[in-house]
Amino acid sequence: MSVARLLPLIVAVPMFGAALLVGAGRRLPRHAAEVLGCVFSGGAAALALGALAATSGAAPRPAEWVGGWRPRHGAGVGIVLVGDPVGLGLAALVSVLVLASLAYAWRYFDEPPPRHAGSYPGLVLLFQAGMCGFALTGDLFNAFVFFELMGVVAYALTGYRVEEARPVQGALIFALVNSLGGYAALLGIGLLYARTGELGLAQIGARLDAHPGGPDPLLVAAFTLVAAGLLVKAAAVPFHFWLADAHAVAPTPVCMLLSGVMVELGLYGTARVYWTVFAGPGGIPGAAVHRALLVLGVLTALLGAVMCWLQRHLKRLLAYSTVAHTGVFLVGLATLGPRGTGGVVLYVLGHAGVKAALFACTGVLLDRYGSVDEHQLHGRARELPWVGGLFAVGGLALAGLPPFGTALGKAVVEEAAGGWATALCVAVSAATGGAVLRAAARVFLGLGARHPADAPAPGEEGGEETTGKDEEPETRGGLLSRIPDTMQVVPAVLLAGALAVGLLPGLRAAAGRAAAAFTDHRGYTASVLHGVPAPPAAGEPPDWSAAGILWGLLATALAVALALAAVRRPVPREAARWTVPLRRLHSGHAGDYVAWFLAGVTVLAALVL
């Protein structure tokens, strides 16, 4: 079977599995439903990995025109799935992480009537289908359809514990902000269709290239609206407010997917739309896109790092670290070249494994002790040395310790973006990694003074709920007396995968080729519409450098120093008053978040102009 024929199967297999589980779930025992969920997700992962392995070389990008509706004379109305290496790699990453999430959640949830055994794995498989379809589609309207499918299922998974008020509230905030982003993207797609009469990414790009002359207001508005909708999903500032609220209440296996791959898909969509549609002579000037992505990236990285450091709610801490690293990804994409894009590809691969592993370890704490509060858990997890070791290793990897993939991706982004980016990346890595290591030192080693669990930490006098005390355990039967093997093996395997990203030379070379193909605007159009083979990748693949290793070691040392200083000498309450306004921005009120969304669209348009 050709690679092109595999592309629909990558989407159809988990979708069929979801339909089967939903239809037969009431008649299936829990064990059978969980086995089927893993089988279907693993099958899609095998298809994606097989297709990815077969796309190397200079062959045309495999494209499957569903129903045989191929374009004629450069125009068409058919739906196309494209096996671009970066898109296939993301589909494979999504599928592998979904499999890990389902394995972690083995016999996890209590399923009282009227639920049935297939509800959770069925939703996760549908989530997988939406994410894989979004990564592979070559049609802008179908990207929106998969975008919305992914979002709707994510809302349902976030509020899965519907019998509790907080998950429902978090899911509603998530749905409101992301629905606004979806409407903005749909409006932008409508403007592009009005301008070009096409919906395919390659066709729109070809039509714009045929009429160069600089961007007009309609084109700027279309790019702004589509990019804003995608950046909401990516949790870029100021579109990021929903992320911590959703992570604080979503089940742990769902958090593994939200931070591990769904946020990164928003970044992928932004870059994909730019390179295939707007990067030609009739699109948006590169300088304008560089400025917009760079400014949003720096703001996202700095605000995310500060908010991460201020948290004691471990899920919120990890959520804000995702925001901070999203900023670094945006800085890498802002270079608008294959070098920076290759660094982001490696960074995303490493970050997905590390972040999913950290959430998995946090889930163990929640289900063993009924809390994710750093102060309330002080010293209580000494009995879990294996989980503590994994949590600490995840913190070191997040800080950029070589040879983890996070360190390699960070080093390549630093070199591609310039000297100032090195300081930003080191600061973000040190702050986020240091926050995780600080929590590990307090929770698993009992270092530092014990704080009263009901006392607010310095600067907590405004905005969001930040403690995480007395949470309801997610596992069936209440608090765990014994940690299941799956909940300990899965984070270890994920961290091993993140380590392999930095160690395998073949993976680095593949990332370089994938990034070169991804940033080839004319090559994508020629390959999809006319089947023209892609030219061989130019330039050196991303690799380790002496400077990158040293900066990674420095960031790790700073993270360790910050963690030790924080547990030994807490910040005085008077010195932390400056954080109150920042916390109050994250108020948890839907109206505030809508206002920030509108402000973000305005700022993005101004940066593009």
KOLMAR-140709 format. One record per residue (C-alpha): residue number from 1; x, y, z. Coordinates in Angstrom, 1 decimal. Layout:
! KOLMAR-140709
{NUM; {X; Y; Z}},
...
This chain:
! KOLMAR-140709
{1; {0.0; 0.0; 0.0}},
{2; {1.3; 3.4; -0.9}},
{3; {2.0; 6.0; 1.7}},
{4; {-0.8; 8.3; 0.4}},
{5; {-3.3; 5.5; 1.0}},
{6; {-2.2; 5.3; 4.7}},
{7; {-3.1; 8.9; 5.4}},
{8; {-6.9; 8.5; 5.7}},
{9; {-6.4; 5.4; 7.8}},
{10; {-4.4; 7.4; 10.4}},
{11; {-7.6; 9.5; 11.0}},
{12; {-10.1; 6.8; 10.3}},
{13; {-8.8; 4.1; 12.6}},
{14; {-9.2; 6.0; 15.9}},
{15; {-12.5; 7.4; 14.7}},
{16; {-13.8; 4.0; 14.0}},
{17; {-12.5; 2.8; 17.4}},
{18; {-14.4; 5.7; 19.1}},
{19; {-17.6; 4.8; 17.3}},
{20; {-17.2; 1.2; 18.2}},
{21; {-16.6; 2.0; 21.9}},
{22; {-19.5; 4.4; 22.1}},
{23; {-21.9; 2.1; 20.4}},
{24; {-20.9; -1.1; 22.2}},
{25; {-19.5; 0.4; 25.4}},
{26; {-22.5; -0.5; 27.6}},
{27; {-22.1; -4.1; 26.7}},
{28; {-18.3; -4.3; 27.1}},
{29; {-16.6; -4.9; 30.4}},
{30; {-14.1; -2.2; 31.4}},
{31; {-11.1; -4.4; 30.7}},
{32; {-12.2; -5.0; 27.1}},
{33; {-13.0; -1.3; 26.4}},
{34; {-9.5; -0.3; 27.7}},
{35; {-7.8; -3.0; 25.6}},
{36; {-9.7; -1.8; 22.5}},
{37; {-8.8; 1.8; 23.2}},
{38; {-5.1; 0.9; 23.3}},
{39; {-5.3; -1.3; 20.2}},
{40; {-6.9; 1.4; 18.1}},
{41; {-4.6; 4.2; 19.3}},
{42; {-1.6; 1.9; 18.9}},
{43; {-2.8; 1.0; 15.4}},
{44; {-2.9; 4.6; 14.3}},
{45; {0.5; 5.2; 15.9}},
{46; {1.9; 2.3; 13.8}},
{47; {0.4; 3.6; 10.6}},
{48; {1.7; 7.2; 11.3}},
{49; {5.2; 5.9; 12.1}},
{50; {5.3; 3.7; 9.1}},
{51; {4.2; 6.5; 6.8}},
{52; {6.7; 8.8; 8.3}},
{53; {9.5; 6.3; 7.8}},
{54; {8.5; 6.0; 4.1}},
{55; {8.5; 9.7; 3.3}},
{56; {12.3; 10.3; 3.5}},
{57; {14.2; 11.3; 0.4}},
{58; {13.3; 13.7; -2.4}},
{59; {10.0; 12.0; -3.4}},
{60; {6.9; 14.2; -3.7}},
{61; {4.9; 14.7; -0.5}},
{62; {2.3; 11.9; -0.5}},
{63; {-1.1; 13.4; -1.0}},
{64; {-4.4; 11.6; -1.0}},
{65; {-7.4; 13.3; -2.6}},
{66; {-10.4; 11.9; -0.9}},
{67; {-12.9; 10.5; -3.3}},
{68; {-10.5; 11.1; -6.2}},
{69; {-11.4; 14.7; -6.6}},
{70; {-8.0; 15.9; -7.9}},
{71; {-7.4; 19.5; -9.0}},
{72; {-7.4; 20.4; -12.6}},
{73; {-5.3; 23.3; -13.9}},
{74; {-4.4; 24.2; -10.4}},
{75; {-7.9; 24.5; -9.1}},
{76; {-10.0; 22.0; -7.2}},
{77; {-12.8; 21.4; -4.7}},
{78; {-11.5; 18.1; -3.3}},
{79; {-10.3; 17.3; 0.2}},
{80; {-6.7; 16.4; 0.5}},
{81; {-4.5; 14.9; 3.2}},
{82; {-0.8; 15.6; 2.8}},
{83; {2.0; 13.5; 4.2}},
{84; {4.4; 16.4; 4.9}},
{85; {7.2; 15.1; 7.3}},
{86; {6.4; 17.6; 10.0}},
{87; {2.7; 16.9; 9.8}},
{88; {3.2; 13.1; 9.8}},
{89; {5.7; 13.5; 12.7}},
{90; {3.0; 15.4; 14.7}},
{91; {0.4; 12.7; 13.9}},
{92; {2.8; 10.0; 15.1}},
{93; {3.6; 12.0; 18.3}},
{94; {-0.1; 12.5; 19.0}},
{95; {-0.8; 8.8; 18.5}},
{96; {2.1; 7.7; 20.7}},
{97; {1.1; 10.1; 23.5}},
{98; {-2.5; 9.0; 23.3}},
{99; {-1.4; 5.4; 23.7}},
{100; {0.7; 6.4; 26.7}},
{101; {-2.2; 8.4; 28.2}},
{102; {-4.6; 5.4; 27.8}},
{103; {-2.0; 3.0; 29.3}},
{104; {-1.5; 5.4; 32.3}},
{105; {-5.3; 5.6; 32.8}},
{106; {-5.7; 1.8; 32.8}},
{107; {-8.6; 1.0; 35.3}},
{108; {-8.3; 4.6; 36.4}},
{109; {-11.8; 6.1; 36.5}},
{110; {-14.8; 5.1; 38.5}},
{111; {-17.6; 4.7; 36.0}},
{112; {-21.0; 4.7; 37.9}},
{113; {-24.2; 4.4; 35.9}},
{114; {-25.3; 5.8; 33.5}},
{115; {-21.8; 5.9; 32.1}},
{116; {-20.3; 2.9; 30.4}},
{117; {-16.9; 1.5; 30.0}},
{118; {-16.2; 2.9; 26.6}},
{119; {-17.0; 6.6; 27.4}},
{120; {-13.5; 7.7; 28.3}},
{121; {-11.4; 5.7; 25.8}},
{122; {-14.0; 6.6; 23.1}},
{123; {-13.6; 10.3; 23.8}},
{124; {-9.8; 10.0; 23.8}},
{125; {-9.8; 8.2; 20.4}},
{126; {-12.0; 10.9; 18.9}},
{127; {-9.6; 13.5; 20.3}},
{128; {-6.8; 11.6; 18.6}},
{129; {-8.6; 11.5; 15.3}},
{130; {-9.2; 15.3; 15.4}},
{131; {-5.6; 16.0; 16.2}},
{132; {-4.2; 13.7; 13.5}},
{133; {-6.7; 15.1; 10.9}},
{134; {-5.6; 18.6; 11.8}},
{135; {-1.9; 17.7; 11.4}},
{136; {-2.4; 16.0; 8.0}},
{137; {-5.1; 18.1; 6.2}},
{138; {-4.1; 20.2; 3.3}},
{139; {-7.4; 22.0; 3.2}},
{140; {-8.0; 25.2; 5.2}},
{141; {-11.7; 24.6; 5.9}},
{142; {-11.2; 21.0; 6.9}},
{143; {-8.4; 22.2; 9.2}},
{144; {-11.1; 24.3; 10.9}},
{145; {-13.4; 21.2; 11.1}},
{146; {-10.7; 19.1; 12.7}},
{147; {-9.8; 22.1; 14.9}},
{148; {-13.3; 22.3; 16.2}},
{149; {-13.6; 18.5; 16.6}},
{150; {-10.4; 18.5; 18.6}},
{151; {-11.8; 21.4; 20.7}},
{152; {-15.2; 20.0; 21.4}},
{153; {-13.8; 16.7; 22.6}},
{154; {-11.2; 18.5; 24.7}},
{155; {-14.0; 20.5; 26.5}},
{156; {-15.8; 17.2; 27.2}},
{157; {-12.6; 15.6; 28.5}},
{158; {-11.8; 18.6; 30.7}},
{159; {-15.2; 18.5; 32.3}},
{160; {-15.3; 14.7; 32.4}},
{161; {-16.0; 14.6; 36.1}},
{162; {-19.3; 16.3; 35.5}},
{163; {-20.6; 15.6; 39.0}},
{164; {-18.2; 18.2; 40.4}},
{165; {-18.7; 22.0; 39.9}},
{166; {-15.0; 23.0; 39.3}},
{167; {-14.4; 20.8; 36.2}},
{168; {-17.5; 22.0; 34.6}},
{169; {-16.6; 25.6; 35.2}},
{170; {-13.0; 25.1; 33.9}},
{171; {-14.4; 23.3; 30.8}},
{172; {-16.9; 26.2; 30.1}},
{173; {-14.0; 28.8; 30.3}},
{174; {-12.0; 26.6; 28.0}},
{175; {-14.9; 26.3; 25.6}},
{176; {-15.8; 30.0; 25.6}},
{177; {-12.3; 31.3; 24.8}},
{178; {-11.5; 28.6; 22.3}},
{179; {-14.8; 29.0; 20.6}},
{180; {-14.1; 32.7; 20.1}},
{181; {-10.8; 31.6; 18.5}},
{182; {-12.6; 29.2; 16.2}},
{183; {-15.1; 31.9; 15.1}},
{184; {-12.2; 34.3; 14.3}},
{185; {-10.4; 31.6; 12.3}},
{186; {-13.6; 30.8; 10.4}},
{187; {-14.1; 34.5; 9.5}},
{188; {-10.5; 34.6; 8.3}},
{189; {-11.1; 31.5; 6.1}},
{190; {-14.2; 33.2; 4.6}},
{191; {-12.1; 36.3; 3.7}},
{192; {-9.5; 34.1; 2.0}},
{193; {-12.2; 32.2; 0.1}},
{194; {-13.7; 35.5; -1.0}},
{195; {-10.3; 36.7; -2.3}},
{196; {-9.1; 33.5; -4.0}},
{197; {-12.2; 31.2; -4.5}},
{198; {-10.1; 28.3; -3.0}},
{199; {-10.0; 26.5; 0.3}},
{200; {-7.0; 24.2; -0.3}},
{201; {-3.8; 25.5; 1.3}},
{202; {-1.7; 24.9; -1.8}},
{203; {-4.4; 26.4; -4.1}},
{204; {-4.8; 29.6; -2.0}},
{205; {-1.0; 30.0; -2.0}},
{206; {-0.8; 29.5; -5.7}},
{207; {-3.6; 32.1; -6.4}},
{208; {-1.9; 34.7; -4.2}},
{209; {1.5; 34.0; -5.8}},
{210; {-0.1; 34.6; -9.2}},
{211; {-1.1; 38.2; -8.2}},
{212; {1.9; 39.7; -6.3}},
{213; {1.9; 43.2; -5.2}},
{214; {1.9; 43.3; -1.4}},
{215; {-0.8; 42.6; 1.1}},
{216; {-4.1; 44.5; 1.1}},
{217; {-6.2; 45.1; 4.1}},
{218; {-8.4; 42.1; 3.4}},
{219; {-5.3; 39.8; 3.3}},
{220; {-3.9; 41.3; 6.5}},
{221; {-7.3; 40.8; 8.2}},
{222; {-7.5; 37.2; 7.0}},
{223; {-4.1; 36.4; 8.3}},
{224; {-4.7; 38.1; 11.7}},
{225; {-8.0; 36.3; 12.3}},
{226; {-6.7; 32.8; 11.3}},
{227; {-3.5; 33.3; 13.3}},
{228; {-5.4; 34.6; 16.3}},
{229; {-7.7; 31.5; 16.3}},
{230; {-4.8; 29.2; 16.1}},
{231; {-2.8; 31.1; 18.8}},
{232; {-5.7; 30.7; 21.2}},
{233; {-5.2; 26.9; 21.0}},
{234; {-1.4; 27.5; 21.4}},
{235; {-2.0; 29.5; 24.6}},
{236; {0.1; 32.4; 23.4}},
{237; {-0.2; 35.6; 25.4}},
{238; {-2.7; 37.3; 25.6}},
{239; {-4.8; 34.2; 24.5}},
{240; {-3.5; 32.0; 27.2}},
{241; {-5.9; 32.5; 30.1}},
{242; {-7.9; 29.4; 29.6}},
{243; {-4.9; 27.0; 29.9}},
{244; {-4.3; 27.0; 33.6}},
{245; {-8.0; 26.9; 34.5}},
{246; {-8.4; 23.9; 32.3}},
{247; {-5.4; 22.0; 33.5}},
{248; {-6.3; 22.6; 37.2}},
{249; {-9.5; 20.6; 36.8}},
{250; {-9.0; 18.2; 33.9}},
{251; {-8.2; 14.6; 34.7}},
{252; {-4.4; 13.9; 34.7}},
{253; {-4.4; 11.7; 31.6}},
{254; {-6.1; 14.6; 29.7}},
{255; {-3.6; 17.1; 31.0}},
{256; {-0.8; 14.9; 29.5}},
{257; {-2.5; 15.4; 26.0}},
{258; {-3.4; 19.1; 26.4}},
{259; {0.1; 20.2; 27.3}},
{260; {1.9; 17.5; 25.4}},
{261; {0.5; 17.9; 21.9}},
{262; {-2.7; 20.0; 21.7}},
{263; {-1.0; 23.3; 22.4}},
{264; {1.8; 22.5; 20.0}},
{265; {-0.8; 21.8; 17.3}},
{266; {-1.9; 25.5; 17.5}},
{267; {1.7; 26.5; 16.8}},
{268; {1.9; 24.0; 14.0}},
{269; {-1.2; 25.4; 12.4}},
{270; {0.0; 29.0; 12.6}},
{271; {3.3; 28.1; 10.9}},
{272; {1.6; 25.8; 8.4}},
{273; {-0.8; 28.5; 7.3}},
{274; {2.0; 31.1; 7.0}},
{275; {4.4; 28.9; 5.0}},
{276; {1.8; 27.4; 2.6}},
{277; {-0.5; 30.4; 2.1}},
{278; {1.2; 33.7; 3.0}},
{279; {4.9; 33.2; 2.5}},
{280; {4.9; 33.9; -1.3}},
{281; {5.2; 37.2; -3.1}},
{282; {1.5; 37.8; -2.9}},
{283; {1.2; 37.1; 0.9}},
{284; {2.3; 38.8; 4.1}},
{285; {5.9; 40.2; 4.2}},
{286; {8.3; 38.1; 6.3}},
{287; {9.3; 41.1; 8.3}},
{288; {5.8; 41.6; 9.6}},
{289; {5.3; 38.0; 10.5}},
{290; {8.7; 37.9; 12.2}},
{291; {7.8; 40.9; 14.3}},
{292; {4.4; 39.6; 15.3}},
{293; {5.7; 36.1; 16.3}},
{294; {8.7; 37.5; 18.0}},
{295; {6.9; 40.0; 20.2}},
{296; {4.2; 37.5; 21.2}},
{297; {6.9; 34.9; 21.8}},
{298; {8.9; 37.1; 24.2}},
{299; {5.8; 38.2; 26.1}},
{300; {4.5; 34.6; 26.3}},
{301; {7.9; 33.2; 27.5}},
{302; {8.4; 35.9; 30.2}},
{303; {4.8; 35.9; 31.6}},
{304; {4.6; 32.1; 31.6}},
{305; {7.9; 31.8; 33.4}},
{306; {6.9; 34.3; 36.1}},
{307; {3.5; 32.8; 36.6}},
{308; {5.0; 29.3; 36.8}},
{309; {7.4; 30.3; 39.6}},
{310; {4.5; 31.8; 41.6}},
{311; {2.4; 28.7; 41.7}},
{312; {2.0; 26.1; 44.5}},
{313; {-0.8; 24.3; 42.7}},
{314; {1.3; 21.7; 40.9}},
{315; {-1.0; 21.4; 37.9}},
{316; {-1.1; 25.1; 37.4}},
{317; {2.6; 25.3; 37.8}},
{318; {3.1; 22.8; 34.9}},
{319; {0.4; 24.6; 32.9}},
{320; {2.2; 27.9; 33.1}},
{321; {5.5; 26.2; 32.2}},
{322; {3.8; 25.1; 29.0}},
{323; {2.9; 28.7; 28.4}},
{324; {6.5; 29.8; 28.9}},
{325; {7.9; 27.1; 26.6}},
{326; {5.3; 28.1; 24.0}},
{327; {6.9; 31.5; 24.0}},
{328; {10.3; 29.9; 23.2}},
{329; {8.7; 27.9; 20.4}},
{330; {7.3; 31.1; 18.9}},
{331; {10.7; 32.7; 19.1}},
{332; {12.1; 29.8; 17.1}},
{333; {9.3; 30.0; 14.5}},
{334; {9.9; 33.7; 14.2}},
{335; {13.3; 33.1; 12.6}},
{336; {11.3; 32.1; 9.5}},
{337; {14.0; 29.6; 8.4}},
{338; {14.6; 25.9; 8.5}},
{339; {17.3; 26.1; 11.2}},
{340; {15.0; 27.6; 13.8}},
{341; {12.1; 25.5; 12.7}},
{342; {14.2; 22.4; 13.1}},
{343; {15.1; 23.4; 16.6}},
{344; {11.4; 23.8; 17.4}},
{345; {10.6; 20.4; 16.0}},
{346; {13.2; 18.8; 18.3}},
{347; {12.1; 20.9; 21.2}},
{348; {8.5; 19.9; 20.8}},
{349; {9.4; 16.2; 20.7}},
{350; {11.4; 16.5; 23.9}},
{351; {8.9; 18.8; 25.6}},
{352; {6.0; 16.4; 24.9}},
{353; {7.6; 13.5; 26.7}},
{354; {8.9; 15.6; 29.6}},
{355; {5.6; 17.5; 30.3}},
{356; {3.5; 14.4; 30.0}},
{357; {5.7; 12.6; 32.4}},
{358; {5.6; 15.4; 34.9}},
{359; {1.8; 15.5; 34.8}},
{360; {1.8; 11.7; 35.2}},
{361; {3.9; 12.1; 38.4}},
{362; {1.5; 14.8; 39.6}},
{363; {-1.4; 12.5; 39.1}},
{364; {0.2; 9.9; 41.4}},
{365; {0.4; 12.6; 44.1}},
{366; {-3.2; 13.6; 43.6}},
{367; {-4.5; 10.0; 43.8}},
{368; {-2.3; 9.0; 46.7}},
{369; {-2.7; 12.0; 48.9}},
{370; {-5.7; 13.9; 47.6}},
{371; {-3.8; 17.1; 47.0}},
{372; {-1.6; 18.9; 44.5}},
{373; {-0.6; 21.7; 46.9}},
{374; {3.1; 22.0; 47.3}},
{375; {2.8; 23.1; 50.9}},
{376; {0.2; 20.6; 52.0}},
{377; {2.4; 17.8; 50.5}},
{378; {5.5; 18.9; 52.2}},
{379; {7.6; 15.8; 53.0}},
{380; {4.6; 13.4; 52.6}},
{381; {5.9; 11.7; 49.4}},
{382; {9.2; 10.5; 50.9}},
{383; {7.8; 7.0; 50.6}},
{384; {7.7; 7.4; 46.8}},
{385; {11.4; 7.6; 45.8}},
{386; {10.8; 6.3; 42.3}},
{387; {8.1; 8.9; 41.5}},
{388; {10.2; 11.6; 43.2}},
{389; {13.2; 10.6; 41.0}},
{390; {11.2; 10.8; 37.9}},
{391; {9.7; 14.2; 38.9}},
{392; {13.2; 15.6; 39.6}},
{393; {14.6; 14.2; 36.3}},
{394; {11.6; 15.9; 34.5}},
{395; {12.5; 19.2; 36.2}},
{396; {16.1; 18.9; 35.1}},
{397; {15.0; 18.1; 31.5}},
{398; {12.7; 21.1; 31.5}},
{399; {15.6; 23.2; 32.7}},
{400; {17.6; 22.2; 29.6}},
{401; {20.0; 19.5; 30.9}},
{402; {21.9; 17.9; 28.1}},
{403; {21.5; 15.4; 26.4}},
{404; {17.6; 15.6; 26.7}},
{405; {15.8; 16.7; 23.6}},
{406; {14.6; 19.8; 25.3}},
{407; {18.2; 20.9; 25.7}},
{408; {19.0; 20.2; 22.1}},
{409; {16.0; 22.0; 20.7}},
{410; {16.6; 25.0; 23.0}},
{411; {20.3; 25.2; 21.9}},
{412; {19.3; 25.2; 18.2}},
{413; {16.7; 27.9; 18.7}},
{414; {19.2; 30.0; 20.6}},
{415; {21.7; 29.8; 17.7}},
{416; {19.1; 30.5; 15.1}},
{417; {17.5; 33.5; 16.9}},
{418; {20.7; 35.2; 18.0}},
{419; {22.5; 36.1; 21.2}},
{420; {19.6; 37.9; 23.0}},
{421; {17.5; 34.8; 22.6}},
{422; {20.1; 32.8; 24.6}},
{423; {19.4; 34.9; 27.6}},
{424; {15.7; 34.5; 27.2}},
{425; {15.9; 30.8; 26.8}},
{426; {18.2; 30.3; 29.7}},
{427; {16.0; 32.5; 32.0}},
{428; {12.8; 30.6; 31.0}},
{429; {14.3; 27.2; 31.3}},
{430; {15.9; 28.1; 34.7}},
{431; {12.6; 29.5; 36.1}},
{432; {10.3; 26.7; 34.9}},
{433; {12.8; 23.9; 35.7}},
{434; {13.6; 25.5; 39.1}},
{435; {9.9; 25.7; 40.0}},
{436; {9.5; 21.9; 39.3}},
{437; {12.7; 21.2; 41.3}},
{438; {11.6; 23.4; 44.2}},
{439; {8.3; 21.4; 44.4}},
{440; {10.3; 18.1; 44.2}},
{441; {12.5; 19.2; 47.0}},
{442; {9.6; 20.1; 49.3}},
{443; {7.3; 17.3; 48.4}},
{444; {9.6; 14.3; 48.0}},
{445; {12.5; 15.3; 50.3}},
{446; {10.8; 17.6; 52.9}},
{447; {13.4; 20.3; 52.5}},
{448; {12.7; 23.8; 53.8}},
{449; {10.3; 25.1; 56.4}},
{450; {6.8; 23.7; 56.5}},
{451; {4.2; 26.3; 55.6}},
{452; {0.6; 26.1; 57.0}},
{453; {-1.5; 24.6; 54.3}},
{454; {-4.2; 27.1; 54.7}},
{455; {-1.9; 30.2; 54.6}},
{456; {-1.6; 32.0; 51.2}},
{457; {1.9; 32.1; 49.8}},
{458; {3.5; 35.5; 49.1}},
{459; {1.6; 37.3; 46.4}},
{460; {-1.4; 35.0; 46.4}},
{461; {-3.9; 37.7; 47.5}},
{462; {-5.5; 38.2; 44.1}},
{463; {-7.0; 36.4; 41.2}},
{464; {-7.0; 32.6; 40.6}},
{465; {-7.2; 29.8; 43.1}},
{466; {-3.7; 28.6; 43.5}},
{467; {-3.4; 26.1; 46.3}},
{468; {-4.8; 22.7; 45.1}},
{469; {-5.6; 21.6; 48.7}},
{470; {-8.0; 18.8; 49.4}},
{471; {-8.6; 17.8; 45.8}},
{472; {-10.8; 14.8; 44.9}},
{473; {-8.8; 11.8; 43.8}},
{474; {-9.5; 10.8; 40.2}},
{475; {-8.9; 7.1; 40.5}},
{476; {-11.7; 4.7; 41.2}},
{477; {-12.1; 3.7; 44.9}},
{478; {-10.6; 7.0; 46.2}},
{479; {-7.1; 7.4; 47.5}},
{480; {-4.6; 4.8; 46.3}},
{481; {-2.9; 2.5; 48.9}},
{482; {-0.7; 1.2; 46.2}},
{483; {0.5; 2.9; 43.0}},
{484; {-0.3; 0.8; 39.9}},
{485; {2.6; -0.2; 37.8}},
{486; {1.2; 1.5; 34.7}},
{487; {1.2; 4.9; 36.6}},
{488; {5.0; 4.5; 37.3}},
{489; {6.2; 2.9; 34.1}},
{490; {4.5; 5.3; 31.7}},
{491; {6.4; 8.5; 32.9}},
{492; {9.7; 6.6; 32.9}},
{493; {9.1; 5.5; 29.3}},
{494; {8.2; 9.1; 28.3}},
{495; {11.3; 10.5; 29.9}},
{496; {13.4; 7.9; 28.1}},
{497; {11.8; 9.0; 24.8}},
{498; {12.7; 12.7; 25.6}},
{499; {16.3; 11.6; 26.2}},
{500; {16.4; 9.6; 23.0}},
{501; {15.4; 12.8; 21.0}},
{502; {18.7; 14.3; 22.1}},
{503; {20.8; 11.2; 21.5}},
{504; {19.8; 9.8; 18.2}},
{505; {21.7; 11.3; 15.2}},
{506; {19.2; 10.0; 12.7}},
{507; {16.4; 11.8; 14.4}},
{508; {18.3; 15.1; 14.3}},
{509; {19.0; 14.6; 10.5}},
{510; {15.3; 13.8; 9.9}},
{511; {14.2; 16.9; 11.8}},
{512; {16.5; 19.0; 9.6}},
{513; {15.1; 17.6; 6.4}},
{514; {11.5; 17.9; 7.7}},
{515; {12.0; 21.6; 8.7}},
{516; {13.5; 22.3; 5.2}},
{517; {10.5; 20.8; 3.5}},
{518; {8.1; 22.5; 5.9}},
{519; {9.5; 26.0; 5.1}},
{520; {9.6; 25.4; 1.3}},
{521; {6.6; 27.4; 0.1}},
{522; {7.0; 26.7; -3.6}},
{523; {8.0; 23.1; -3.1}},
{524; {4.8; 22.4; -1.1}},
{525; {2.6; 23.9; -3.8}},
{526; {4.4; 22.1; -6.7}},
{527; {4.3; 18.8; -4.8}},
{528; {0.7; 18.8; -3.8}},
{529; {-0.8; 20.2; -7.0}},
{530; {1.5; 18.7; -9.6}},
{531; {3.4; 15.8; -7.9}},
{532; {6.8; 17.4; -8.4}},
{533; {9.5; 15.8; -6.3}},
{534; {10.9; 17.9; -3.5}},
{535; {14.5; 19.2; -3.8}},
{536; {17.0; 17.7; -1.4}},
{537; {17.3; 19.6; 1.9}},
{538; {20.0; 22.2; 2.0}},
{539; {22.1; 23.2; 5.0}},
{540; {23.4; 21.3; 8.0}},
{541; {20.9; 19.5; 10.2}},
{542; {20.4; 20.7; 13.8}},
{543; {23.0; 19.3; 16.1}},
{544; {24.8; 19.8; 19.4}},
{545; {27.3; 22.6; 19.8}},
{546; {29.7; 23.4; 22.6}},
{547; {28.0; 26.7; 23.3}},
{548; {24.6; 25.0; 23.3}},
{549; {25.8; 22.4; 25.8}},
{550; {27.3; 25.0; 28.1}},
{551; {24.2; 27.2; 28.1}},
{552; {22.1; 24.1; 28.9}},
{553; {24.4; 23.3; 31.8}},
{554; {24.2; 26.9; 33.0}},
{555; {20.4; 26.9; 32.8}},
{556; {20.3; 23.7; 34.8}},
{557; {22.6; 25.0; 37.4}},
{558; {20.5; 28.2; 37.8}},
{559; {17.4; 26.1; 38.1}},
{560; {18.9; 24.0; 40.9}},
{561; {20.2; 27.1; 42.6}},
{562; {16.8; 28.8; 42.4}},
{563; {15.1; 25.8; 43.8}},
{564; {17.4; 25.5; 46.8}},
{565; {17.2; 29.2; 47.5}},
{566; {13.4; 29.1; 47.4}},
{567; {13.1; 26.2; 49.9}},
{568; {15.7; 27.6; 52.3}},
{569; {14.7; 31.3; 52.2}},
{570; {11.1; 31.9; 51.0}},
{571; {10.4; 35.3; 49.4}},
{572; {9.2; 37.8; 52.1}},
{573; {5.6; 38.7; 51.8}},
{574; {6.4; 42.4; 51.3}},
{575; {8.7; 41.7; 48.4}},
{576; {6.0; 39.6; 46.6}},
{577; {3.4; 42.3; 46.6}},
{578; {4.4; 43.2; 43.1}},
{579; {2.9; 39.9; 41.8}},
{580; {-0.6; 40.7; 43.0}},
{581; {-1.5; 42.8; 39.8}},
{582; {-0.2; 40.0; 37.6}},
{583; {-2.3; 37.4; 39.5}},
{584; {-5.4; 39.6; 39.2}},
{585; {-5.1; 39.6; 35.5}},
{586; {-5.8; 35.8; 35.7}},
{587; {-9.1; 36.4; 37.4}},
{588; {-11.0; 33.3; 36.2}},
{589; {-13.8; 35.6; 35.0}},
{590; {-15.0; 34.8; 31.5}},
{591; {-15.7; 38.5; 30.7}},
{592; {-12.1; 39.4; 31.4}},
{593; {-10.8; 36.7; 29.2}},
{594; {-13.0; 37.7; 26.3}},
{595; {-11.7; 41.3; 26.7}},
{596; {-8.2; 40.0; 26.5}},
{597; {-9.0; 38.0; 23.5}},
{598; {-10.2; 41.1; 21.6}},
{599; {-7.2; 43.0; 22.8}},
{600; {-5.0; 40.3; 21.5}},
{601; {-6.5; 40.3; 18.1}},
{602; {-6.0; 44.1; 17.9}},
{603; {-2.3; 43.8; 19.0}},
{604; {-1.7; 41.0; 16.5}},
{605; {-3.1; 43.1; 13.7}},
{606; {-1.0; 46.1; 14.7}},
{607; {2.1; 44.0; 14.8}},
{608; {1.4; 42.6; 11.3}},
{609; {0.7; 46.1; 10.0}},
